[in-house]
Structure formats: C-alpha cells, structure tokens
Amino acid sequence: MPGRAGAATTLFTNSISTGVILAGVIQGAIAQSWGHFAVYWVIAVISVVALFLTAKVKDV
C-alpha cells in the first residue's frame, strides 16, 4: 500500500488481533472434533500452502 502507511499499519494491527481470536476458536473446535494432534496436521497444511503462495509473490 504505497503512500498509505496509516491504512497499512491499521490493517496489519487488526489482522493480528483477529487472527489471535480466530485461532483459539478454530484450534479448540479442531481439537474437540478430531483430537489434539489434528491441530498440528492442519497447521502443517496451512504452512505448506502459505509457503507456495509466498513463492508466487512478485517483488515490488
């Protein structure tokens, strides 16, 4: 977001707060439904997807 530092900072800060809240709820639901170790498998899949997506980002 070139030229919009305030908006970028606000978006980043709000994303962290929202992520922390949602992570706890989603982690609890997964652990309750499929067990504790399923949480680690889900996060492994999300990490691999994130790795591939970051490889596709063009340098600015």
C-alpha positions as CSV (number, residue, x, y, z in Angstrom):
1,M,0.0,0.0,0.0
2,P,2.5,2.7,-1.1
3,G,1.6,6.1,0.1
4,R,-0.9,4.8,2.7
5,A,1.2,4.0,5.7
6,G,-1.6,4.6,8.2
7,A,-4.0,2.3,6.4
8,A,-1.4,-0.4,6.1
9,T,-0.5,-0.2,9.8
10,T,-4.1,-0.3,10.8
11,L,-4.8,-3.3,8.6
12,F,-1.7,-5.1,9.9
13,T,-2.6,-4.5,13.6
14,N,-6.3,-5.5,13.2
15,S,-5.2,-8.7,11.3
16,I,-3.1,-9.8,14.2
17,S,-5.9,-9.3,16.8
18,T,-8.4,-11.0,14.6
19,G,-6.0,-13.9,13.9
20,V,-5.4,-14.5,17.6
21,I,-9.1,-14.6,18.4
22,L,-10.0,-16.8,15.5
23,A,-7.0,-19.2,16.0
24,G,-8.1,-20.1,19.5
25,V,-11.7,-20.8,18.5
26,I,-10.7,-22.8,15.4
27,Q,-8.0,-24.7,17.3
28,G,-10.5,-25.7,20.0
29,A,-13.0,-26.9,17.5
30,I,-10.5,-29.0,15.6
31,A,-9.1,-30.5,18.8
32,Q,-12.5,-31.3,20.2
33,S,-13.7,-32.9,16.9
34,W,-10.6,-34.8,15.8
35,G,-8.1,-34.7,18.7
36,H,-5.1,-32.8,19.8
37,F,-2.7,-34.0,17.0
38,A,-5.1,-32.9,14.2
39,V,-4.4,-29.3,15.1
40,Y,-0.7,-29.9,14.1
41,W,-1.7,-31.6,10.8
42,V,-4.0,-28.7,9.9
43,I,-1.3,-26.1,10.7
44,A,1.2,-28.1,8.7
45,V,-1.1,-28.0,5.6
46,I,-1.7,-24.2,6.1
47,S,2.1,-23.7,6.4
48,V,2.8,-25.5,3.1
49,V,0.1,-23.6,1.3
50,A,1.5,-20.3,2.7
51,L,5.0,-21.3,1.6
52,F,3.8,-21.9,-2.0
53,L,1.8,-18.6,-2.0
54,T,4.7,-16.6,-0.8
55,A,6.9,-18.0,-3.6
56,K,4.4,-16.6,-6.1
57,V,4.5,-13.0,-4.8
58,K,6.3,-10.7,-7.1
59,D,9.0,-8.4,-5.7
60,V,7.9,-4.7,-5.6
